[in-house]
């Protein structure tokens, strides 16, 4: 979701203006901008912009009270993208998610009512005020008004940021990003980043309901349409994979990431992500066992909805969808026909 990085780099004052509007709306006099640890330059840019706004006398509420805007740099933990873990980090503690309720709007940072918003959301506020709500709502579909920055990555000729109304389709976004590398056909698309269930684009598949499905290139990329298709748009981190992609390797890559980034607070996440990574590694090594696919789906099901935050679900949802929609690839790895087995056979 590199859109936030670009917004901070090129339009830091747009973010600050959005923060001031939000502070006025909820009568707050303190705001924090949480920046991941790797974004040293971006933290410097936003810090400079805050100083410029303060020197210009802009960091004040309508009643004249100064609004304190603080940049807080994290240490690079993925889990701190979860809102309550982020609060713990700001308070100087380990980034552990919190049990809710109470929700942050009731008891947030240092037990004060707190709202937590994405950079892109706050950057939309100045434009909504400038255009007016009715005019802004005319952009895109009725239930998902306004433009969206789509982060196009993967096997594309021109990966990058593409701002479009949310009635744009998957196919139109891929075309805008220069099409698939080497003229190959699309195989899979993650519409909302690596934590969203994958769409299969190359051919129909049999779902858990026993019916035949096909995820269409004509699917509209708004919140409602993507949800109705069985996935989620999230922050629109669209990942495109071409027809030569091994989905078992892709699944293992995801599992390794989520296992590494688990904070370890909840057993289903701490242990489950590790088990999933080990099983997928076993498949890739050519040592897959006949019951591994069923075992994998069983573990993923038990990880879902059983933890304090959604990191376990963020691992389970995409990998389970990959196993269901590309099951033949996973089954093949469990039948002694994997890379290691083929190499051993000569």
C-alpha positions in Angstrom: 0.0 0.0 0.0 2.6 2.5 -1.1 0.0 5.1 -1.9 0.4 6.6 1.6 4.1 6.9 1.1 3.5 8.9 -2.1 0.9 11.1 -0.5 3.3 12.0 2.4 6.2 12.5 0.0 4.5 14.8 -2.5 1.6 16.3 -0.6 2.4 16.5 3.1 0.3 19.7 3.6 -2.8 18.0 2.2 -2.5 15.4 4.9 -2.0 18.1 7.6 -5.0 20.0 6.3 -7.1 16.8 6.5 -5.8 16.2 10.1 -6.8 19.8 11.1 -10.3 19.3 9.7 -10.7 16.0 11.6 -9.4 17.6 14.8 -12.0 20.4 14.4 -14.8 17.8 13.8 -14.1 15.9 17.0 -12.8 18.9 19.1 -9.3 17.3 19.5 -6.1 19.3 20.2 -3.6 16.5 19.7 -2.8 14.4 16.6 -0.2 11.7 15.9 1.1 10.7 12.5 2.4 7.1 12.8 5.2 6.4 10.3 6.7 3.0 9.8 10.3 2.8 10.8 11.7 2.2 7.3 10.3 5.6 6.1 13.0 7.8 7.4 12.9 10.3 4.5 9.1 10.5 4.7 9.1 11.2 8.4 11.6 14.0 7.7 9.3 15.4 5.0 6.2 15.4 7.1 8.1 16.8 10.1 9.3 19.7 8.0 5.7 20.3 6.7 4.4 20.4 10.3 7.0 23.1 11.2 6.0 25.1 8.1 2.3 24.9 9.0 3.1 25.9 12.7 5.2 28.9 11.6 2.4 30.0 9.3 0.0 29.9 12.3 -2.2 27.2 10.8 -2.0 24.6 13.6 -4.7 26.2 15.6 -8.4 25.4 16.2 -11.1 28.0 15.5 -11.0 29.0 19.2 -7.3 29.7 18.9 -6.0 26.7 20.8 -2.8 25.2 19.3 -3.2 21.7 17.9 -0.1 19.5 18.6 0.8 17.3 15.7 3.4 14.7 16.5 5.3 12.4 14.1 5.8 9.0 15.8 8.2 6.5 14.0 7.5 2.8 14.6 10.2 0.1 14.5 9.0 -1.6 11.3 6.5 -4.1 12.8 3.7 -5.1 10.4 1.4 -5.7 13.4 1.4 -2.0 14.2 -0.8 -1.4 11.2 -3.5 -2.9 13.4 -5.1 0.1 15.1 -4.9 -1.0 18.8 -1.3 -2.3 18.3 -0.5 1.1 16.9 -1.9 2.7 20.1 0.3 0.5 22.2 3.3 1.5 20.2 2.6 5.2 20.5 2.4 4.7 24.3 5.9 3.2 24.2 4.8 -0.4 24.7 5.3 -3.5 22.6 2.9 -3.5 19.7 0.3 -5.9 21.0 -3.3 -5.7 19.8 -5.8 -5.1 22.5 -9.1 -6.8 23.3 -12.2 -4.8 22.3 -14.4 -3.4 23.7 -13.5 -0.8 24.7 -13.0 0.5 21.2 -10.5 3.3 20.5 -13.2 5.8 20.0 -14.1 5.3 23.7 -10.7 4.5 25.2 -7.7 4.9 22.9 -4.3 6.4 23.3 -3.6 6.9 27.1 -7.3 6.0 27.6 -8.5 9.1 25.7 -11.2 8.8 23.0 -9.2 8.4 19.8 -10.0 8.0 16.1 -7.6 6.2 13.8 -7.7 7.0 10.1 -5.7 6.1 7.0 -3.5 8.7 5.3 -5.6 8.5 2.1 -8.9 9.0 4.0 -7.6 12.2 5.7 -6.2 13.5 2.4 -9.7 13.3 0.9 -11.2 15.7 3.4 -9.8 19.0 1.9 -11.2 18.0 -1.5 -14.6 17.1 -0.1 -14.8 20.5 1.6 -13.6 22.3 -1.5 -16.0 20.5 -3.9 -18.9 20.0 -1.5 -20.2 16.6 -0.5 -22.9 16.4 -3.2 -20.4 17.1 -6.0 -17.8 14.7 -4.6 -20.3 11.9 -4.3 -20.9 12.1 -8.1 -17.5 10.6 -8.7 -17.8 6.8 -9.0 -20.6 4.5 -8.0 -23.3 5.6 -5.5 -22.2 3.4 -2.6 -18.5 3.9 -3.1 -18.2 7.6 -4.0 -15.0 9.4 -4.7 -11.7 8.4 -6.4 -9.5 5.6 -5.1 -5.7 5.2 -5.5 -5.1 1.7 -6.7 -1.6 0.4 -6.0 -0.8 -1.8 -9.0 2.0 -4.3 -8.4 3.1 -7.7 -9.6 3.6 -9.0 -13.1 2.8 -5.7 -14.9 4.6 -3.6 -17.4 4.0 -0.3 -15.6 3.4 -1.0 -11.9 2.5 2.1 -9.8 -0.3 4.3 -8.5 -3.4 4.8 -10.5 -6.2 7.1 -9.2 -9.6 6.2 -10.7 -13.3 6.4 -9.8 -14.3 3.1 -8.1 -16.4 2.0 -11.1 -13.2 1.0 -12.8 -12.8 -2.8 -13.6 -9.9 -5.1 -12.9 -9.3 -5.4 -16.6 -9.2 -1.6 -17.0 -6.7 -1.2 -14.2 -4.4 -3.9 -15.7 -4.6 -2.2 -19.1 -3.8 1.2 -17.4 -0.7 -0.5 -15.8 0.6 -1.5 -19.3 -0.8 -5.0 -19.3 0.8 -8.3 -18.2 4.6 -8.8 -18.6 5.7 -10.5 -21.8 2.1 -10.5 -23.1 1.2 -13.4 -20.8 -2.4 -14.0 -19.6 -3.4 -13.1 -16.1 -3.8 -16.0 -13.7 -4.6 -14.5 -10.3 -5.4 -11.1 -8.8 -5.4 -10.0 -5.1 -7.7 -7.0 -5.1 -6.9 -5.7 -1.7 -3.4 -6.7 -0.9 -1.9 -10.0 0.2 -4.4 -10.4 3.0 -7.5 -10.5 0.7 -8.9 -13.7 -0.9 -7.5 -14.2 -4.4 -9.4 -14.0 -7.6 -8.8 -16.7 -10.3 -8.7 -15.2 -13.8 -7.4 -18.0 -16.1 -10.3 -20.5 -15.9 -13.3 -21.6 -13.9 -12.9 -23.5 -10.7 -15.1 -25.5 -8.3 -15.8 -23.7 -5.1 -16.6 -25.2 -1.7 -20.3 -25.0 -2.6 -19.6 -27.5 -5.4 -20.6 -25.0 -8.1 -18.5 -23.7 -10.9 -17.2 -20.1 -10.6 -15.1 -17.7 -12.6 -13.7 -14.4 -11.3 -14.2 -11.9 -14.2 -11.9 -9.3 -15.5 -15.0 -7.1 -15.8 -15.5 -7.0 -12.0 -15.9 -3.5 -10.8 -13.3 -2.5 -8.2 -15.5 -0.9 -5.6 -16.1 -2.0 -2.0 -19.5 -3.6 -2.6 -18.7 -5.4 -5.8 -15.4 -6.9 -4.5 -17.1 -8.0 -1.3 -20.0 -9.6 -3.3 -17.4 -11.5 -5.3 -15.9 -13.1 -2.1 -12.9 -10.8 -1.4 -12.3 -7.3 -0.1 -10.9 -4.1 -1.6 -9.2 -2.9 1.6 -6.6 -0.3 0.7 -6.6 -1.4 -3.0 -3.2 -2.9 -3.1 -3.8 -4.9 -6.3 -1.3 -7.7 -6.9 -1.4 -9.3 -10.4 0.1 -12.7 -11.2 0.6 -14.1 -14.7 0.0 -17.6 -16.0 3.5 -18.9 -15.2 3.1 -18.2 -11.4 3.3 -21.2 -9.1 0.5 -20.7 -6.6 2.1 -23.0 -4.0 5.3 -20.8 -4.0 3.1 -17.7 -3.8 1.2 -19.2 -0.8 4.5 -20.2 0.9 5.8 -16.7 0.4 2.7 -15.2 2.1 2.8 -17.8 5.0 6.5 -17.0 5.7 5.7 -13.3 5.9 2.8 -13.6 8.2 4.6 -16.2 10.4 7.5 -13.7 10.7 5.2 -10.8 11.5 3.0 -12.5 14.1 3.4 -10.8 17.4 3.0 -14.1 19.1 0.3 -13.0 21.6 -2.4 -15.5 20.4 -1.7 -19.2 20.0 -3.7 -19.9 16.8 -1.7 -17.2 15.1 1.7 -17.8 16.6 1.5 -21.6 16.0 -0.9 -21.7 13.0 1.2 -19.4 10.8 4.3 -21.6 11.5 2.4 -24.8 10.7 1.1 -23.4 7.5 4.6 -22.3 6.4 6.1 -25.7 7.2 3.4 -27.7 5.3 3.8 -25.4 2.2 7.6 -25.7 2.4 7.2 -29.5 2.6 5.1 -29.4 -0.6 7.6 -27.3 -2.4 10.4 -29.6 -1.4 8.6 -32.5 -3.1 7.8 -34.2 0.2 4.0 -33.4 0.3 1.8 -36.0 1.8 -1.6 -37.1 0.5 -3.5 -35.5 3.3 -1.6 -32.2 3.4 -4.2 -30.2 1.4 -7.0 -31.2 3.8 -4.8 -30.6 6.8 -3.8 -27.2 5.5 -7.5 -26.2 5.0 -8.3 -27.5 8.5 -5.6 -25.4 10.1 -6.5 -22.3 8.2 -10.2 -22.7 9.2 -9.2 -23.0 12.9 -7.0 -19.9 12.6 -9.9 -17.7 11.4 -11.9 -15.7 13.9 -10.0 -17.1 17.0 -7.5 -14.3 17.7 -7.5 -10.8 19.2 -6.7 -9.1 15.9 -7.0 -10.2 12.3 -3.4 -11.1 11.4 -4.2 -14.8 11.6 -7.2 -14.2 9.3 -5.0 -12.2 7.0 -2.9 -15.3 6.6 -5.8 -17.8 6.5 -8.1 -16.0 4.0 -5.7 -15.6 1.0 -4.1 -18.9 1.4 -7.3 -20.8 1.9 -8.7 -19.1 -1.3 -5.6 -20.1 -3.2 -5.9 -23.7 -2.1 -9.6 -23.8 -3.0 -9.3 -22.0 -6.4 -6.0 -23.6 -7.5 -6.4 -27.0 -5.7 -5.0 -29.0 -8.5 -1.6 -27.3 -8.1 -1.5 -28.1 -4.3 -2.6 -31.7 -4.9 0.1 -32.1 -7.5 2.7 -31.1 -5.0 1.4 -33.8 -2.7 1.6 -36.6 -5.3 5.4 -36.9 -5.6 5.5 -34.7 -8.7 7.0 -31.6 -7.1 10.2 -29.9 -8.1 12.4 -32.0 -5.8 10.7 -35.2 -6.9 11.1 -34.4 -10.6 14.8 -33.5 -10.1 15.4 -36.8 -8.3 13.8 -38.7 -11.1 16.3 -37.1 -13.5 
